[in-house]
Amino acid sequence: MTKDTRFDDLHIETLAVRAAVERSQYGENSEALYLTSGYVQPTAESAARRFAGDEEGYTYGRYGNPTVSSMEMRLAALEGTEAAMGTASGMSAILMMCMGLLKAGDHVVCSRSMFGSTIKLIGSDLAKFGVESSFVSQTDLNEWQAAVRPNTRLLFAETPTNPLTEVCDIQGLADIAHNAGALFAVDNCFATPALQRPVAMGADIITHSGTKYLDGQGRVMAGALCASQQMITEKFLPVLKSGGMTLAPFNAWVVLKGLETLDLRMRAQSARAQILAEWLEKHPAVARVHYPGLASHSQHDLAMRQMSGLGGAVLSFDVKANGPEQSRQRAFHILDQMQMLSLSTNLGDTKTLVAHPASTSHGRLTEAQRQAAGIGQGLIRVAVGLEYPQDVQKDLSRGLDTL
């Protein structure tokens, strides 16, 4: 959906509650939910022009919906892009990006610390169709530069990463991509536009899993791409029409409502994550805490510059152990002793969610891929919610204190 000039010069907190399609004739204050698969056309000639793309108007549910347009407009306003496109999930957004931009013989450079499903999609699934890929260190600009080839079309990173919270230099990678005639895409799922706007630092495309913080309460599946109007219209819309990665109107409406509290939630959850990270760093059973808000994080200064001075709401930690087998046993012990926190692989909920990445989100990777990404058997990821911080500490202590 195209950026609306009505919302120029408004602050992000205002955009989060005001950016949307115009009200209907009924004057609703809360954005309407349009549940329809088709649209009645005023004339046959108008229908022909709309299906050809020569006239504005909705034609079929797979191609667009006013509720979805509202979500797209609001997210684009928050990210500072001309347009956005909603999709059925975060992974479908990444698939749409790749299908819209790449062909057989093209090359992609990605961080090896990307989400496990992203690594599999780009490194394995797209390889079957002739798309080449290289996976490099998230943090080493020299490795990114060295991996660039004449056929490189896309550089893709998430920052911070899942689950080790590694941060990439957005401006540095944008410069590498653009100097090579390639595009640079950023998965902004962890930071969200409440903390970080990658386009302002040189990125061309933003991908989102709306399932996470954009919704914020673990209710629906959703995804999105944010980019220029030309890219959305010429590269991604044709893929949506043919491939059907369509975002359901109800899910779009839920995310639209979630965006209204995004800034408040991200700041509150980041503050709680900071408290938890500092507590875990002092616990005798913890070997290391991964969290950008800690001064011990190797990219703390860069993260604070890029993420509005906050570390985000996700952290991970390694338990102390001797070898992979004991590490797994100890991690499972901590998870099984929890009485309040949710053992769940999702993130972005108001409830704190705890997971074991090596056996869940990164379970489909080979052991070599997991080791390359730094995902050990003793690693536990915590997506911090809105509970009272000491209650979260108490629940984790049940396992940590009894190892």
N, C-alpha and C positions, 0 to 999 in steps of 0.2 A: 504494500500500500504506500502511496506517495506521501512524502512529508507535507504536513499542512502548515501553511504560513501563519495561520491563526495563532500558532503556539511559539512563534519566534520570540526570542529574548526572555522566555520564562525559565525559572530555575527548575532543577531536576525534581525537587519535591512537588512543585506545582504540576509539572508535566506528568508525573506519575498518577495524578488523580484527575487530570483534565484532558489530556490528549486522547482523542477518540473521533469517530465519525460524527457527523452532525446529528442532532436529535431528530427523531421522526416527527410527524405531525402531531403526535400525542404529547410531546414535550417531556419525555421521561428524564429524570435526573440521573438515575443509575442506568448505565448503558444496557440496551436491549439485547436479549438473546434471541437470535433468529434461527429457529429450527426448521429448515426447509432444504430440500434437495434440488429444487428447481425454481425458476423464476418466470413469471408471465411477461411476455414481451409486448410492448405497445403496438408495434407494427412488424410486418414481415421484413421490411427494409431495415428497420432498426435492429431487429434480431440478426440479420445478415452482417450488419456493420459491427455489432458487438462481438459476434463470434469471430469475425475477422480481426478484431482488435482496433478497429477504426473509430469506435465510439465507446465512451465510458458506460458501464452498466454490468450488472451481474447476469450470468447466463446459465450456469450449472454449478451445483454444489462442490464438485471436484475442483473447479477453477477459482472459486472465491465465494465469500460470504460476508455480510456487513459486520457481524460480530468478530470474525477473524480479522477483518480489515481494521477494526478498532484496536485489537491487540497488536497488530503489526505497526499501526501508526504510533501507538504509545511506546512500544519497544524501540522503534527507530528514533523517536524523539529522545528517549533516554540515552541511547548509544551515540546519538549525534550523527546518524547516517541519513541519507535521503529517503531510504525505503527499507522495508523488511518483508520477509515472507515466512509465514507460519508453516510448520510441518508436523507430522504425526508424532515425532519423537526427536530427541537430540541426534541419535544415530541416523535417522532419515534425513536430517538437515545436512549432516556431513556427507551422506551418500549423494544427496542432491547437488551439493557443491562440487563433488568430484565428477559426477556425470555431466554437469553443466560446463565444466571447465577443461576436462581432460579427455584424451583419446588415446588409442593404442600408440605406443612409442613415446608418450610424454613421461616426464619424470617428476616425482614429488620428493621433497626433503621434509622429514618430520622429526620431532623429538622422540627419542626412544623411551621417554618417560610419559608418553601419552597414555590415556585411558586404554585398557586392554582391548576393548572392542574396536577402538579406532585403529590400533596397531594391526589387529587381525583384518579389518576391512581393507585398509590401504595396503598392508604388506602381503596379504594372502588372497583375499577375494578379488581385488582389482587387478592383481597380477595375472589372474586367469584371462583377463581381457587385454593384456598387453601394456598395462600401466606399470612403469618401473618406480621403485621407491628406495630411499636411503634413510636410515634412522641414525641420528647423531645425538651427542650430548646436549641436553636442554640448555646448559649454561655456557658452553664453549663456542663463542662466535666463530673462532677459527675452524672448528669442525663443520659448522654450517657452510662457511664459505668454501671449504675444500670439497664439500659434497655437491656443490652446484655444477651442473653440466650444461652443455649447449641446449639440451632438450628439457631443462628444468622449467616447469610452468608454475609451480606452486611451492611455497614454504608454509608449513602448518605447525603451530605450537599451541599448547594450552598453558595458561599461566595464572595462578599456581597450578602445578600438576597434581594429578590424582594417583597415589595418595601421599607422595613424599613432599608435596608443597614446594617443588623447585620453581624458581621464577626465571623467566627469560627476559632479555633486554629487548623490549618491543621495538624501540626506535632502531636499535642496531640491526635486528633481523629484517625490519622493513627496508632499511638501506641496502642490505645484501640482496634481498629479493628484487628490488626495483633496479638496482645496478645490473642485474642479470636479465632484466626484462620479464621478470616473473611477478606473481601476486603473493601477498602475504596474508594469511588467515590466522585468526586467533580464536581459540575456544575460550570464551569469557565466562564459563559456567560458574567457577568458584568465586571470582571477585564480583561479577555482575557490574552493570553500569553504575551502581550505587557507589562502588569503590574505584572502578577503573574503566576508562573509555579508550580502548586501544586505537580506534580510528584517529583520535586526537594525537596519537603518538606515531602515526604512519601506517597502521594496518589498513588493508583494503576490504576485508570481509570479517565479520564476527559470526561465530556459530554459538548456539545456545541449546542446552537441554532445559526447556521450560519446566520439565518435571521437577527440577531442583528448586533453586531459590526464587525463580520468577513466580512460580505458584506459591511455594513457601510452606505448604502444609501437607505435602505428600498425597495429593488427591487425584491428579490426572497425569497422563502422558502428553508431552508437547515438546516441540522444538522450533527453532527459527534460524534464519539467516538474515543478517543486516549488512547492507552494502549500498552502492550507488543505485539510482533508479534504473540506469541503463543496464547494469549487470543483472538486477532482479528481473527486469522485463525481457531482456534478450537471452540471458543464459539460464536462469533458474525457472522462470514461468513455463517455458516449453517442456521442461523435465517434469514439473508438477502436473501439467495437463496430460502428459503421456504416462507418467509413472505412478501418479496417484498417491504421493506421500502427503495427503491432505490432512490438515488439522481440523478436527471435529469442532463445530461451533460451540458446543457445551464446554469442551476443554479450553477453547480459546477464551470463553467468558470467565472461566475459573482463573486462568492466568491473568486476564485483564484485571480482575479484582485483586489478585495477589500482588500485582505491580504497584497498587496503591500504597502498600505498606512496605515495599521492598527496602527503601532507604532506612526506615526505622528498624526493621528486622535485622538487616545486615550490620548495622552499627551496634545493636544490642547483642547479637550473637557473636560478633567479633570481640566485643568486650568480655563476654563470658569465656570465649575460647582462649583469650590471653590469660585470664586467671587460671584456667585449667592447665594450660601449657606450662606456666611458671610453677604450678604445684607438681606436675608430673616430672619436670626437670630435676626436682629435688628429691624425688622418691627413690629409695635405695634399690628397688627392683627394676627400675627403668634405665636402660642403657643410653638411649638418645631420644630426644623429642624433635620432631620435624614441624616447625611452625614459623612462618615468616615474621611474626611479631616478636620473636625472641631475638635478642642481640646475638645469641650463639648461632643463629641461622646464617649460612654462608652468604646469602644474598639479602640480608636484612635491610641494608641501606637502599638497595635498588627497589626492593618491595615497598618500602615506606614511601619512596618517591612516586612509584607507579600506582599504589593502592591507597592513596589519600591518607597515609599515615596509619593504616590499620592492617592487621594480618589476615583478615578473613575469618570464617567460622569453621574451617576444617583443619585438623591437625592429625598427626600420626605419631606413634612411638614404638620403639623396639624394646622388648623385654630382655633382661639379662638371662643368658642361657649358654650352655656348652653344646654347640652344634645344632643343625636344623631340626633333628627329631625332638630334642628337648625344647627348642624354641617353639615349635608347633604345639607341644603338650602344654607349655606354660601359657601361651596365648589363648588356647582353648579353655584352660582353667579359668582365666580371667573373665572370658566371655560367658562361661557357664555359671559363674558365681553371681552375675548381675541379677538383681531383682526388680529394678525399675527401668533401667535404660533398655532401649530396643536393639536387639541383634538384627540388623537389617543393612542391606547393601546400598540402599538409597541414601541421599543426602539432601540438605536444603529444607528439612522439616523443622517445625517448631519444637519437635521432640528430638532429643539427642539420640543419634543412631550410631551404633558401634559395629565394626565389621572386621573380618580377617581377609585382607585383599588376596593373599596368595592362594586361597582356596575358593574364592568367590569371584570378585570383579576381574581378577587377573588369572583365574583358574584355567582358562582356555589357552593361555600362553605356554610355551615350552619352558622347562626349568632354566634353560640358557637365556631365554628372553626375559624371564622374571629376574634372573640375576643381573642381567645387563641393565634392567630398569631399577635395580636396587630393592626389589620386593622380596624380603626375606620371610621365612616361616614365623618369625617372632614379631612381625609388624602388625600393629592394630591401628585402624583408622577410626577417628572419632569426629563425627559431624555434629558440632555443638548446637543445641537448641536454645530454648528460652527458660529452662528450669533454673532454679536457684543454684548457683555454682557449687556451693558446698554439698548439696544433695547429689550432684553428679560425682563429686569427689568421693563421697561416702560409698556410692554404689560401686565405683571402680576399685575402691579400697578392699572390698570383700574378696576380690581375687588377688590383687597386688600384694596385700598384707599376708596372704596365706600361701605364697609360693614356697 
